Amino acid sequence: MPGDAVGRPTPITAATVTQRPSGMPIHKYGPYEAVDIPDRTWPDNRITVAPRWLSTDLRDGNQALIDPMSPARKREMFDLLVRMGYKEIEVGFPSSGQTDFDFVRSIIEEGAIPEDVTISVLTQAREELIERTVESLRGAHRATVHLYNATAPTFRRVVFRGTREQVKQIAVDGTRLVVEYADKILGDDTVFGYQYSPEIFTDTELDFALEVCEGVMDVWQPEEGREIILNLPATVERSTPSTHADRFEWMSRQLSRREHICLSVHPHNDRGTAVAAAELAIMAGADRIEGCLFGQGERTGNVDLVTLGMNLFSQGVDPQIDFSQIDEIRRTAEYCNQMEIHPRHPYAGDLVYTAFSGSHQDAIKKGFEALEASAAEQGKTVDEVEWAVPYLPIDPKDVGRSYEAVIRVNSQSGKGGIAYVLKNDHNLDLPRRMQIEFSRTIQAKTDAEGGEVTPGQIWATFQDEYLPTDDNRWGRISLRSAQTSTTTEGTDALTVEAVVDGAETVLNGTGNGPLAAFFDALAAIDVDVRLLDYSEHTLSEGAASQAAAYIECAIDGQVLWGVGIDANIVRASLKAVVSAVNRARR
Protein backbone atom coordinates (compact mmCIF):
# COMPACT_ATOMS: atom_id res chain seq x y z
CA MET A 1 0.00 0.00 0.00
CA PRO A 2 1.40 3.43 -0.86
CA GLY A 3 2.02 5.65 2.13
CA ASP A 4 4.04 8.47 3.57
CA ALA A 5 7.52 8.35 5.13
CA VAL A 6 6.28 6.97 8.43
CA GLY A 7 4.09 4.34 6.87
CA ARG A 8 0.70 5.98 7.20
CA PRO A 9 -1.88 5.43 4.38
CA THR A 10 -1.95 8.09 1.69
CA PRO A 11 -4.78 10.56 2.46
CA ILE A 12 -7.54 11.17 -0.07
CA THR A 13 -7.35 14.66 -1.57
CA ALA A 14 -8.64 16.40 -4.66
CA ALA A 15 -5.41 15.45 -6.39
CA THR A 16 -6.05 11.73 -5.82
CA VAL A 17 -9.65 11.78 -7.11
CA THR A 18 -9.71 12.05 -10.91
CA GLN A 19 -12.94 12.56 -12.86
CA ARG A 20 -12.64 11.44 -16.46
CA PRO A 21 -14.43 12.80 -19.57
CA SER A 22 -17.84 11.21 -20.07
CA GLY A 23 -17.64 10.88 -23.84
CA MET A 24 -21.14 12.35 -24.18
CA PRO A 25 -21.81 14.87 -27.03
CA ILE A 26 -21.55 18.04 -24.93
CA HIS A 27 -20.71 20.09 -28.04
CA LYS A 28 -24.40 20.07 -28.98
CA TYR A 29 -25.44 22.21 -26.01
CA GLY A 30 -24.68 25.74 -24.91
CA PRO A 31 -24.81 27.53 -21.57
CA TYR A 32 -27.84 29.48 -20.41
CA GLU A 33 -27.78 33.25 -20.69
CA ALA A 34 -26.89 35.13 -17.52
CA VAL A 35 -28.72 38.32 -16.48
CA ASP A 36 -26.78 41.51 -15.87
CA ILE A 37 -28.25 42.58 -12.55
CA PRO A 38 -25.37 43.20 -10.10
CA ASP A 39 -27.58 44.94 -7.54
CA ARG A 40 -30.08 42.06 -7.32
CA THR A 41 -32.09 42.12 -4.08
CA TRP A 42 -33.89 38.78 -4.08
CA PRO A 43 -31.17 36.81 -2.17
CA ASP A 44 -31.91 38.86 0.94
CA ASN A 45 -35.68 38.36 0.78
CA ARG A 46 -37.78 35.77 2.58
CA ILE A 47 -41.25 34.45 1.84
CA THR A 48 -43.41 35.47 4.79
CA VAL A 49 -46.88 35.29 3.23
CA ALA A 50 -48.41 32.85 0.77
CA PRO A 51 -48.47 33.86 -2.89
CA ARG A 52 -51.60 33.68 -4.99
CA TRP A 53 -52.05 30.16 -6.33
CA LEU A 54 -53.47 28.91 -9.61
CA SER A 55 -54.02 25.22 -10.19
CA THR A 56 -53.71 24.13 -13.81
CA ASP A 57 -54.37 20.45 -13.09
CA LEU A 58 -57.45 20.51 -15.33
CA ARG A 59 -55.63 22.13 -18.26
CA ASP A 60 -51.83 21.79 -18.31
CA GLY A 61 -51.89 18.71 -16.10
CA ASN A 62 -54.74 17.05 -18.00
CA GLN A 63 -53.18 17.55 -21.43
CA ALA A 64 -50.08 15.65 -20.26
CA LEU A 65 -51.99 12.48 -19.29
CA ILE A 66 -51.78 9.26 -21.28
CA ASP A 67 -55.50 8.90 -20.64
CA PRO A 68 -57.00 12.42 -20.28
CA MET A 69 -59.58 12.84 -17.55
CA SER A 70 -63.17 11.85 -18.20
CA PRO A 71 -65.83 14.45 -17.28
CA ALA A 72 -66.42 12.60 -14.00
CA ARG A 73 -62.72 12.60 -13.11
CA LYS A 74 -62.44 16.28 -14.09
CA ARG A 75 -65.31 17.14 -11.79
CA GLU A 76 -63.75 15.14 -8.96
CA MET A 77 -60.50 17.08 -9.38
CA PHE A 78 -62.28 20.43 -9.59
CA ASP A 79 -64.26 19.73 -6.42
CA LEU A 80 -61.06 18.69 -4.61
CA LEU A 81 -59.29 21.91 -5.60
CA VAL A 82 -62.24 23.96 -4.35
CA ARG A 83 -62.31 22.07 -1.03
CA MET A 84 -58.59 22.63 -0.57
CA GLY A 85 -59.06 26.38 -0.99
CA TYR A 86 -57.72 27.24 -4.44
CA LYS A 87 -59.32 30.48 -5.60
CA GLU A 88 -57.93 30.51 -9.16
CA ILE A 89 -58.36 27.32 -11.21
CA GLU A 90 -57.54 26.91 -14.88
CA VAL A 91 -60.34 24.61 -15.99
CA GLY A 92 -59.58 23.92 -19.63
CA PHE A 93 -58.83 24.87 -23.21
CA PRO A 94 -62.42 25.18 -24.46
CA SER A 95 -61.53 25.99 -28.07
CA SER A 96 -59.47 22.79 -28.37
CA GLY A 97 -62.49 20.49 -28.52
CA GLN A 98 -66.04 19.81 -27.41
CA THR A 99 -65.00 17.90 -24.27
CA ASP A 100 -63.26 20.88 -22.69
CA PHE A 101 -65.97 23.30 -23.83
CA ASP A 102 -68.71 21.10 -22.35
CA PHE A 103 -66.87 20.76 -19.04
CA VAL A 104 -66.56 24.53 -18.64
CA ARG A 105 -70.25 24.89 -19.42
CA SER A 106 -71.20 22.13 -16.97
CA ILE A 107 -69.49 23.64 -13.91
CA ILE A 108 -71.04 27.05 -14.72
CA GLU A 109 -74.56 25.79 -15.40
CA GLU A 110 -74.58 23.37 -12.45
CA GLY A 111 -73.48 26.08 -10.02
CA ALA A 112 -70.34 24.17 -9.04
CA ILE A 113 -68.14 27.28 -8.86
CA PRO A 114 -68.21 29.20 -5.56
CA GLU A 115 -68.64 32.94 -6.10
CA ASP A 116 -65.15 33.67 -4.72
CA VAL A 117 -63.45 31.25 -7.14
CA THR A 118 -62.14 32.52 -10.48
CA ILE A 119 -62.00 30.04 -13.32
CA SER A 120 -59.46 30.53 -16.08
CA VAL A 121 -59.52 29.28 -19.67
CA LEU A 122 -56.64 29.18 -22.16
CA THR A 123 -56.68 30.25 -25.80
CA GLN A 124 -54.32 30.83 -28.65
CA ALA A 125 -54.30 34.23 -30.35
CA ARG A 126 -56.67 33.40 -33.24
CA GLU A 127 -60.02 35.12 -33.59
CA GLU A 128 -62.24 32.06 -34.00
CA LEU A 129 -60.59 30.42 -30.99
CA ILE A 130 -60.91 33.54 -28.86
CA GLU A 131 -64.62 33.85 -29.68
CA ARG A 132 -65.23 30.20 -28.80
CA THR A 133 -63.26 30.59 -25.58
CA VAL A 134 -65.18 33.64 -24.37
CA GLU A 135 -68.45 31.95 -25.37
CA SER A 136 -67.68 29.11 -22.95
CA LEU A 137 -67.73 31.61 -20.05
CA ARG A 138 -71.31 32.88 -20.41
CA GLY A 139 -72.90 33.12 -16.96
CA ALA A 140 -69.68 32.69 -14.94
CA HIS A 141 -69.35 34.79 -11.76
CA ARG A 142 -65.60 35.32 -12.11
CA ALA A 143 -63.53 34.34 -15.15
CA THR A 144 -60.15 34.99 -16.73
CA VAL A 145 -59.14 34.48 -20.35
CA HIS A 146 -55.53 33.40 -20.63
CA LEU A 147 -53.99 34.18 -24.03
CA TYR A 148 -50.54 33.08 -25.11
CA ASN A 149 -48.28 33.10 -28.13
CA ALA A 150 -44.73 31.87 -28.63
CA THR A 151 -42.14 34.65 -28.44
CA ALA A 152 -38.88 32.67 -28.17
CA PRO A 153 -36.38 33.07 -31.04
CA THR A 154 -36.39 29.39 -32.00
CA PHE A 155 -40.16 29.54 -32.48
CA ARG A 156 -39.94 32.81 -34.36
CA ARG A 157 -37.33 31.35 -36.69
CA VAL A 158 -38.42 27.71 -37.07
CA VAL A 159 -42.16 27.51 -36.37
CA PHE A 160 -43.68 30.87 -37.36
CA ARG A 161 -40.88 32.33 -39.49
CA GLY A 162 -41.83 35.78 -38.33
CA THR A 163 -40.04 38.91 -37.18
CA ARG A 164 -40.13 40.24 -33.64
CA GLU A 165 -42.63 42.90 -34.73
CA GLN A 166 -44.91 40.30 -36.33
CA VAL A 167 -44.84 38.11 -33.22
CA LYS A 168 -45.56 41.11 -31.00
CA GLN A 169 -48.49 42.05 -33.24
CA ILE A 170 -50.03 38.61 -32.72
CA ALA A 171 -50.10 39.25 -28.96
CA VAL A 172 -51.46 42.79 -29.35
CA ASP A 173 -54.17 41.78 -31.83
CA GLY A 174 -55.15 38.80 -29.69
CA THR A 175 -55.52 41.01 -26.64
CA ARG A 176 -57.73 43.42 -28.58
CA LEU A 177 -59.97 40.54 -29.72
CA VAL A 178 -60.32 39.25 -26.16
CA VAL A 179 -61.50 42.70 -25.04
CA GLU A 180 -63.95 42.98 -27.95
CA TYR A 181 -65.51 39.54 -27.47
CA ALA A 182 -65.69 39.89 -23.69
CA ASP A 183 -67.59 43.17 -24.13
CA LYS A 184 -69.85 41.56 -26.72
CA ILE A 185 -70.59 38.20 -25.05
CA LEU A 186 -70.22 38.57 -21.28
CA GLY A 187 -72.62 40.63 -19.21
CA ASP A 188 -72.03 42.94 -16.28
CA ASP A 189 -72.57 40.02 -13.86
CA THR A 190 -69.22 38.48 -14.83
CA VAL A 191 -66.12 39.81 -13.11
CA PHE A 192 -63.72 39.47 -16.01
CA GLY A 193 -59.92 39.29 -16.01
CA TYR A 194 -57.15 38.91 -18.53
CA GLN A 195 -53.87 36.99 -18.49
CA TYR A 196 -51.10 37.02 -21.07
CA SER A 197 -48.11 34.65 -21.40
CA PRO A 198 -45.08 35.21 -23.65
CA GLU A 199 -44.59 31.52 -24.27
CA ILE A 200 -41.23 30.01 -23.31
CA PHE A 201 -40.22 33.12 -21.40
CA THR A 202 -37.07 31.26 -20.34
CA ASP A 203 -35.85 31.31 -23.97
CA THR A 204 -37.14 34.77 -24.95
CA GLU A 205 -34.79 37.75 -24.93
CA LEU A 206 -35.62 39.86 -21.87
CA ASP A 207 -35.93 43.10 -23.81
CA PHE A 208 -38.34 41.49 -26.26
CA ALA A 209 -40.43 39.84 -23.53
CA LEU A 210 -40.73 43.30 -21.93
CA GLU A 211 -41.65 44.91 -25.25
CA VAL A 212 -44.42 42.39 -25.96
CA CYS A 213 -45.86 42.67 -22.44
CA GLU A 214 -45.90 46.46 -22.70
CA GLY A 215 -47.70 46.25 -26.06
CA VAL A 216 -50.32 43.94 -24.54
CA MET A 217 -50.80 46.32 -21.60
CA ASP A 218 -51.27 49.26 -23.97
CA VAL A 219 -54.38 47.47 -25.24
CA TRP A 220 -55.71 46.19 -21.91
CA GLN A 221 -54.94 49.44 -20.07
CA PRO A 222 -54.41 48.15 -16.53
CA GLU A 223 -55.31 50.62 -13.81
CA GLU A 224 -56.81 50.72 -10.35
CA GLY A 225 -59.48 48.00 -10.29
CA ARG A 226 -58.34 46.63 -13.68
CA GLU A 227 -55.51 44.19 -13.05
CA ILE A 228 -53.59 42.32 -15.72
CA ILE A 229 -51.88 39.00 -15.07
CA LEU A 230 -48.54 38.69 -16.84
CA ASN A 231 -47.47 35.07 -16.66
CA LEU A 232 -43.82 34.35 -17.47
CA PRO A 233 -43.66 30.60 -18.12
CA ALA A 234 -40.63 28.37 -17.87
CA THR A 235 -42.32 26.15 -20.44
CA VAL A 236 -39.00 24.31 -20.58
CA GLU A 237 -36.73 24.76 -17.56
CA ARG A 238 -33.43 26.05 -18.95
CA SER A 239 -31.34 27.58 -16.20
CA THR A 240 -30.53 27.49 -12.53
CA PRO A 241 -33.22 28.75 -10.14
CA SER A 242 -31.00 31.74 -9.34
CA THR A 243 -30.94 32.86 -12.98
CA HIS A 244 -34.70 32.36 -13.17
CA ALA A 245 -35.01 34.69 -10.17
CA ASP A 246 -32.75 37.25 -11.87
CA ARG A 247 -35.05 37.27 -14.90
CA PHE A 248 -38.07 37.91 -12.67
CA GLU A 249 -36.40 40.69 -10.73
CA TRP A 250 -35.34 42.32 -14.02
CA MET A 251 -38.88 42.14 -15.44
CA SER A 252 -40.46 43.31 -12.19
CA ARG A 253 -38.19 46.39 -12.18
CA GLN A 254 -38.66 47.25 -15.86
CA LEU A 255 -42.41 46.79 -16.32
CA SER A 256 -44.46 49.97 -16.30
CA ARG A 257 -47.75 50.06 -14.36
CA ARG A 258 -46.24 47.48 -12.02
CA GLU A 259 -48.72 48.23 -9.25
CA HIS A 260 -51.55 47.01 -11.50
CA ILE A 261 -49.78 43.82 -12.60
CA CYS A 262 -50.02 40.37 -11.06
CA LEU A 263 -46.67 38.85 -12.03
CA SER A 264 -47.12 35.10 -12.32
CA VAL A 265 -44.55 32.28 -12.41
CA HIS A 266 -45.23 29.01 -14.23
CA PRO A 267 -42.23 26.66 -13.79
CA HIS A 268 -41.70 23.25 -15.33
CA ASN A 269 -39.32 20.69 -13.89
CA ASP A 270 -37.01 19.73 -16.77
CA ARG A 271 -33.89 20.38 -14.66
CA GLY A 272 -35.51 19.03 -11.50
CA THR A 273 -35.51 22.44 -9.79
CA ALA A 274 -39.02 23.77 -10.42
CA VAL A 275 -39.85 24.15 -6.71
CA ALA A 276 -36.68 26.15 -6.08
CA ALA A 277 -37.28 28.24 -9.21
CA ALA A 278 -40.80 29.10 -8.04
CA GLU A 279 -39.69 30.03 -4.52
CA LEU A 280 -36.84 32.20 -5.75
CA ALA A 281 -39.11 33.89 -8.31
CA ILE A 282 -41.48 34.86 -5.48
CA MET A 283 -38.49 36.27 -3.59
CA ALA A 284 -37.62 38.20 -6.77
CA GLY A 285 -41.02 39.88 -7.09
CA ALA A 286 -43.53 37.38 -8.51
CA ASP A 287 -47.00 37.50 -7.00
CA ARG A 288 -48.54 34.21 -8.09
CA ILE A 289 -47.57 30.59 -8.80
CA GLU A 290 -49.17 28.31 -11.38
CA GLY A 291 -48.71 24.56 -10.99
CA CYS A 292 -50.30 21.17 -10.40
CA LEU A 293 -50.86 18.90 -7.44
CA PHE A 294 -47.88 16.56 -6.99
CA GLY A 295 -46.11 18.06 -10.02
CA GLN A 296 -48.31 16.52 -12.73
CA GLY A 297 -47.59 17.91 -16.20
CA GLU A 298 -45.66 17.60 -19.43
CA ARG A 299 -42.30 15.76 -19.46
CA THR A 300 -40.97 16.01 -15.88
CA GLY A 301 -44.03 17.94 -14.81
CA ASN A 302 -45.30 21.34 -13.73
CA VAL A 303 -44.15 22.74 -10.43
CA ASP A 304 -45.59 20.81 -7.47
CA LEU A 305 -48.20 22.86 -5.59
CA VAL A 306 -48.31 20.39 -2.69
CA THR A 307 -44.58 20.63 -2.03
CA LEU A 308 -44.62 24.43 -2.38
CA GLY A 309 -47.53 24.82 0.02
CA MET A 310 -46.15 22.38 2.57
CA ASN A 311 -42.72 24.05 2.39
CA LEU A 312 -44.40 27.25 3.57
CA PHE A 313 -46.31 25.37 6.27
CA SER A 314 -43.09 23.77 7.56
CA GLN A 315 -41.63 27.28 8.05
CA GLY A 316 -44.63 28.60 9.95
CA VAL A 317 -46.23 30.41 6.98
CA ASP A 318 -49.91 29.68 6.32
CA PRO A 319 -50.15 28.41 2.72
CA GLN A 320 -53.88 29.30 2.75
CA ILE A 321 -54.49 25.87 1.21
CA ASP A 322 -55.73 22.96 3.35
CA PHE A 323 -53.39 19.94 3.20
CA SER A 324 -54.61 18.43 6.49
CA GLN A 325 -55.93 15.27 4.79
CA ILE A 326 -53.02 14.63 2.47
CA ASP A 327 -53.87 10.96 1.87
CA GLU A 328 -57.32 11.89 0.62
CA ILE A 329 -55.74 14.52 -1.66
CA ARG A 330 -53.25 11.97 -2.96
CA ARG A 331 -55.90 9.28 -3.46
CA THR A 332 -58.13 11.66 -5.42
CA ALA A 333 -55.23 12.88 -7.57
CA GLU A 334 -54.24 9.28 -8.33
CA TYR A 335 -57.82 8.45 -9.34
CA CYS A 336 -58.22 11.54 -11.52
CA ASN A 337 -54.80 11.28 -13.20
CA GLN A 338 -54.64 7.46 -13.21
CA MET A 339 -51.04 7.82 -12.06
CA GLU A 340 -49.50 6.76 -8.76
CA ILE A 341 -47.70 9.13 -6.41
CA HIS A 342 -44.17 7.95 -5.64
CA PRO A 343 -43.74 6.52 -2.11
CA ARG A 344 -40.85 8.97 -1.56
CA HIS A 345 -42.78 12.02 -2.77
CA PRO A 346 -42.27 14.96 -0.35
CA TYR A 347 -44.90 15.17 2.39
CA ALA A 348 -47.38 12.76 0.70
CA GLY A 349 -45.51 9.56 -0.16
CA ASP A 350 -46.26 6.39 1.80
CA LEU A 351 -42.71 6.24 3.16
CA VAL A 352 -41.82 9.85 3.91
CA TYR A 353 -42.60 9.68 7.64
CA THR A 354 -41.32 6.13 8.09
CA ALA A 355 -37.87 5.28 9.45
CA PHE A 356 -36.38 1.87 8.66
CA SER A 357 -32.97 2.61 10.17
CA GLY A 358 -32.64 1.68 13.83
CA SER A 359 -30.66 4.84 14.63
CA HIS A 360 -33.34 6.98 12.96
CA GLN A 361 -36.07 5.20 14.93
CA ASP A 362 -34.21 5.80 18.18
CA ALA A 363 -33.72 9.51 17.39
CA ILE A 364 -37.39 9.93 16.50
CA LYS A 365 -38.52 8.15 19.66
CA LYS A 366 -36.28 10.38 21.80
CA GLY A 367 -37.50 13.43 19.90
CA PHE A 368 -41.11 12.66 20.78
CA GLU A 369 -40.18 12.14 24.41
CA ALA A 370 -38.28 15.44 24.55
CA LEU A 371 -41.16 17.28 22.89
CA GLU A 372 -43.62 15.91 25.43
CA ALA A 373 -41.29 16.84 28.30
CA SER A 374 -40.82 20.37 26.95
CA ALA A 375 -44.56 20.85 26.58
CA ALA A 376 -45.17 19.59 30.12
CA GLU A 377 -42.57 21.99 31.52
CA GLN A 378 -44.34 24.91 29.83
CA GLY A 379 -47.79 23.73 30.88
CA LYS A 380 -48.85 23.34 27.27
CA THR A 381 -49.95 20.55 24.97
CA VAL A 382 -47.56 19.17 22.36
CA ASP A 383 -49.57 20.95 19.65
CA GLU A 384 -48.87 24.31 21.33
CA VAL A 385 -45.06 24.14 21.28
CA GLU A 386 -42.64 24.46 18.38
CA TRP A 387 -42.15 21.18 16.52
CA ALA A 388 -38.65 19.72 16.88
CA VAL A 389 -38.30 15.99 16.20
CA PRO A 390 -35.27 14.53 14.37
CA TYR A 391 -35.89 13.37 10.80
CA LEU A 392 -39.46 14.70 10.77
CA PRO A 393 -39.68 18.22 9.27
CA ILE A 394 -43.37 18.41 10.19
CA ASP A 395 -45.73 16.65 12.56
CA PRO A 396 -47.29 13.82 10.49
CA LYS A 397 -50.53 14.28 12.41
CA ASP A 398 -50.95 17.72 10.84
CA VAL A 399 -51.50 16.10 7.43
CA GLY A 400 -53.69 13.26 8.69
CA ARG A 401 -50.98 10.64 9.22
CA SER A 402 -50.80 8.52 12.37
CA TYR A 403 -47.79 8.31 14.68
CA GLU A 404 -47.78 4.52 14.64
CA ALA A 405 -46.15 4.32 11.22
CA VAL A 406 -43.37 6.53 12.54
CA ILE A 407 -42.54 5.32 16.02
CA ARG A 408 -43.61 1.65 15.89
CA VAL A 409 -41.86 0.61 12.68
CA ASN A 410 -40.26 -2.82 12.62
CA SER A 411 -37.25 -3.63 10.48
CA GLN A 412 -37.84 -3.81 6.75
CA SER A 413 -37.26 -7.55 6.77
CA GLY A 414 -39.90 -7.94 9.51
CA LYS A 415 -42.68 -6.32 7.50
CA GLY A 416 -41.39 -7.81 4.29
CA GLY A 417 -41.38 -11.33 5.70
CA ILE A 418 -44.96 -11.09 6.94
CA ALA A 419 -46.15 -9.59 3.66
CA TYR A 420 -44.31 -12.30 1.71
CA VAL A 421 -46.04 -15.13 3.62
CA LEU A 422 -49.50 -13.66 3.08
CA LYS A 423 -48.86 -13.05 -0.62
CA ASN A 424 -47.07 -16.33 -1.31
CA ASP A 425 -49.44 -18.61 0.66
CA HIS A 426 -52.75 -16.75 0.35
CA ASN A 427 -52.34 -14.34 -2.62
CA LEU A 428 -53.02 -11.33 -0.37
CA ASP A 429 -51.08 -8.23 -1.46
CA LEU A 430 -51.40 -5.90 1.53
CA PRO A 431 -51.00 -2.13 1.03
CA ARG A 432 -47.84 -0.84 2.67
CA ARG A 433 -49.53 1.02 5.53
CA MET A 434 -51.60 -2.07 6.27
CA GLN A 435 -48.37 -4.09 6.38
CA ILE A 436 -47.17 -1.72 9.08
CA GLU A 437 -50.44 -2.02 11.01
CA PHE A 438 -50.47 -5.84 10.91
CA SER A 439 -46.77 -6.12 11.70
CA ARG A 440 -47.54 -4.48 15.05
CA THR A 441 -49.96 -7.30 15.81
CA ILE A 442 -47.35 -9.92 14.97
CA GLN A 443 -44.75 -8.00 16.98
CA ALA A 444 -47.06 -8.03 20.00
CA LYS A 445 -47.49 -11.78 19.58
CA THR A 446 -43.74 -12.41 19.43
CA ASP A 447 -43.16 -10.11 22.42
CA ALA A 448 -45.74 -12.04 24.45
CA GLU A 449 -44.91 -15.59 23.38
CA GLY A 450 -41.34 -15.42 22.09
CA GLY A 451 -39.91 -17.76 19.49
CA GLU A 452 -40.60 -18.01 15.77
CA VAL A 453 -43.96 -17.17 14.22
CA THR A 454 -44.78 -19.80 11.57
CA PRO A 455 -46.73 -19.07 8.34
CA GLY A 456 -49.71 -20.92 9.82
CA GLN A 457 -49.65 -18.73 12.93
CA ILE A 458 -49.38 -15.59 10.78
CA TRP A 459 -52.49 -16.62 8.80
CA ALA A 460 -54.44 -17.54 11.93
CA THR A 461 -53.56 -14.19 13.50
CA PHE A 462 -54.56 -12.37 10.31
CA GLN A 463 -57.96 -14.10 10.24
CA ASP A 464 -58.56 -13.35 13.90
CA GLU A 465 -57.67 -9.70 13.35
CA TYR A 466 -59.50 -9.01 10.07
CA LEU A 467 -61.58 -11.99 8.89
CA PRO A 468 -63.92 -13.55 11.51
CA THR A 469 -64.68 -17.21 10.75
CA ASP A 470 -67.61 -19.45 11.67
CA ASP A 471 -65.52 -20.77 14.57
CA ASN A 472 -64.46 -17.30 15.73
CA ARG A 473 -67.17 -14.70 15.14
CA TRP A 474 -66.75 -11.22 16.62
CA GLY A 475 -67.94 -7.67 16.03
CA ARG A 476 -71.29 -5.91 16.21
CA ILE A 477 -72.09 -6.19 12.47
CA SER A 478 -72.39 -9.26 10.26
CA LEU A 479 -73.20 -8.75 6.57
CA ARG A 480 -75.97 -10.91 5.06
CA SER A 481 -76.67 -9.44 1.60
CA ALA A 482 -76.48 -6.20 -0.34
CA GLN A 483 -78.31 -4.82 -3.36
CA THR A 484 -77.43 -1.68 -5.32
CA SER A 485 -79.48 0.42 -7.72
CA THR A 486 -79.28 3.83 -9.35
CA THR A 487 -81.50 6.70 -8.23
CA THR A 488 -83.17 9.18 -10.57
CA GLU A 489 -80.44 11.68 -9.62
CA GLY A 490 -77.74 9.29 -10.86
CA THR A 491 -76.38 8.34 -7.41
CA ASP A 492 -76.13 4.82 -6.00
CA ALA A 493 -78.76 3.46 -3.63
CA LEU A 494 -77.74 0.57 -1.36
CA THR A 495 -79.86 -1.82 0.71
CA VAL A 496 -77.97 -4.02 3.16
CA GLU A 497 -79.38 -6.88 5.21
CA ALA A 498 -77.21 -7.45 8.25
CA VAL A 499 -77.13 -8.59 11.83
CA VAL A 500 -76.42 -5.58 14.04
CA ASP A 501 -75.83 -6.16 17.74
CA GLY A 502 -77.55 -9.55 17.42
CA ALA A 503 -80.68 -8.27 15.64
CA GLU A 504 -81.66 -8.67 11.99
CA THR A 505 -81.49 -5.18 10.48
CA VAL A 506 -82.01 -3.55 7.09
CA LEU A 507 -79.79 -0.54 6.34
CA ASN A 508 -80.41 1.89 3.49
CA GLY A 509 -78.12 4.60 2.10
CA THR A 510 -77.31 6.66 -0.97
CA GLY A 511 -74.09 8.16 -2.26
CA ASN A 512 -71.63 8.56 -5.09
CA GLY A 513 -70.72 4.86 -5.30
CA PRO A 514 -71.47 1.79 -3.13
CA LEU A 515 -68.95 2.73 -0.42
CA ALA A 516 -70.36 6.23 0.01
CA ALA A 517 -73.86 4.75 0.13
CA PHE A 518 -72.75 2.24 2.79
CA PHE A 519 -71.18 4.99 4.89
CA ASP A 520 -74.52 6.83 4.65
CA ALA A 521 -76.35 3.67 5.75
CA LEU A 522 -74.02 3.11 8.72
CA ALA A 523 -74.77 6.62 9.98
CA ALA A 524 -78.25 5.30 10.90
CA ILE A 525 -76.65 3.10 13.59
CA ASP A 526 -74.37 5.89 14.79
CA VAL A 527 -71.23 4.70 13.00
CA ASP A 528 -69.18 7.59 11.58
CA VAL A 529 -66.82 6.32 8.85
CA ARG A 530 -64.53 8.31 6.55
CA LEU A 531 -62.56 6.73 3.72
CA LEU A 532 -58.78 7.29 3.73
CA ASP A 533 -57.49 4.70 1.28
CA TYR A 534 -58.77 1.76 -0.76
CA SER A 535 -57.25 -0.94 -2.93
CA GLU A 536 -58.38 -4.23 -4.40
CA HIS A 537 -57.14 -7.19 -6.45
CA THR A 538 -58.22 -10.65 -7.55
CA LEU A 539 -56.86 -13.66 -5.69
CA SER A 540 -56.54 -15.86 -8.78
CA GLU A 541 -57.41 -16.03 -12.46
CA GLY A 542 -60.67 -17.35 -13.86
CA ALA A 543 -64.39 -16.65 -13.60
CA ALA A 544 -64.67 -18.28 -10.17
CA SER A 545 -61.89 -16.23 -8.61
CA GLN A 546 -62.40 -14.18 -5.48
CA ALA A 547 -61.41 -10.60 -4.88
CA ALA A 548 -59.74 -9.01 -1.87
CA ALA A 549 -60.53 -5.44 -0.83
CA TYR A 550 -58.50 -3.38 1.64
CA ILE A 551 -59.91 -0.21 3.12
CA GLU A 552 -58.36 2.32 5.49
CA CYS A 553 -60.97 4.24 7.48
CA ALA A 554 -61.21 6.88 10.14
CA ILE A 555 -63.79 5.58 12.63
CA ASP A 556 -64.66 7.55 15.74
CA GLY A 557 -61.16 8.99 16.00
CA GLN A 558 -59.34 5.76 15.15
CA VAL A 559 -57.54 4.95 11.89
CA LEU A 560 -57.98 1.27 11.05
CA TRP A 561 -57.75 -1.10 8.10
CA GLY A 562 -60.39 -3.63 7.17
CA VAL A 563 -60.26 -6.58 4.78
CA GLY A 564 -63.02 -8.23 2.77
CA ILE A 565 -62.83 -11.31 0.53
CA ASP A 566 -65.70 -12.29 -1.77
CA ALA A 567 -66.41 -13.38 -5.33
CA ASN A 568 -68.20 -10.06 -5.84
CA ILE A 569 -65.94 -7.01 -5.59
CA VAL A 570 -68.72 -4.77 -4.23
CA ARG A 571 -69.46 -7.26 -1.45
CA ALA A 572 -65.74 -7.58 -0.79
CA SER A 573 -65.46 -3.81 -0.32
CA LEU A 574 -68.51 -3.75 1.98
CA LYS A 575 -67.05 -6.62 4.00
CA ALA A 576 -63.83 -4.61 4.29
CA VAL A 577 -65.78 -1.71 5.77
CA VAL A 578 -67.51 -4.07 8.20
CA SER A 579 -64.11 -5.51 9.16
CA ALA A 580 -62.76 -2.05 10.02
CA VAL A 581 -65.95 -1.02 11.89
CA ASN A 582 -65.96 -4.22 13.91
CA ARG A 583 -62.28 -3.78 14.80
CA ALA A 584 -63.04 -0.26 16.07
CA ARG A 585 -65.59 -1.66 18.56
CA ARG A 586 -63.74 -4.87 19.38
Buried (B, 14 or more C-beta within 10 A) or exposed (E): EEEEEEEEEEEEEEEEEEEEEEEEEEEEEEEEBEBEBEEBEBEEBEBEEBBBBBBBBBBBBBBBBEEBBEEEBBBBBBEBBBEBBBBBBBBBBBBBEEBBBEBBBBBBEEEBBEEEBBBBBBBBBBEEBBBBBBBBBBBBBBBBBBBBBBBBBEBBEEEBEBEBEEBBBBBBBBBBBBBBBBEEBBEEEBEBBBBBBBBBBBBBEBEBBBBBBBBBBEBBEBEEEEBBBBBBBBBBBBBBBBBBBBBBBBBBBBBEBBEBBBBBBBBBBBBEBBBBBBBBBBBBBBBBBBBBBBBBBBEBBBBBBBBBBBBBBBEEBEBBBEBEBBBBBBBBBBBBBEBEBBEEBBBBBBBBBBBBEEEBBEBBBEBBEEBEEBBEEEEEEBEEBEBEBBBBBBBBBBBBBBEBBBBBBBEEEBBEBBBEBBEEEBBBBBBBBBBBBBBBBBBEBBEEEEEEBEBEBBBEBBBEBBBBEEEEEEBBBBBEEBEBEEEEEEBBBBBBEBBBEEEEBEBEBBBEBBBBBBBBBBEEBEBBBEBBBBBBEBBEEEEEEBBBBBBBBBBEEEBBBBBBBBEEBBBBBBBBBBBBBBBBBE
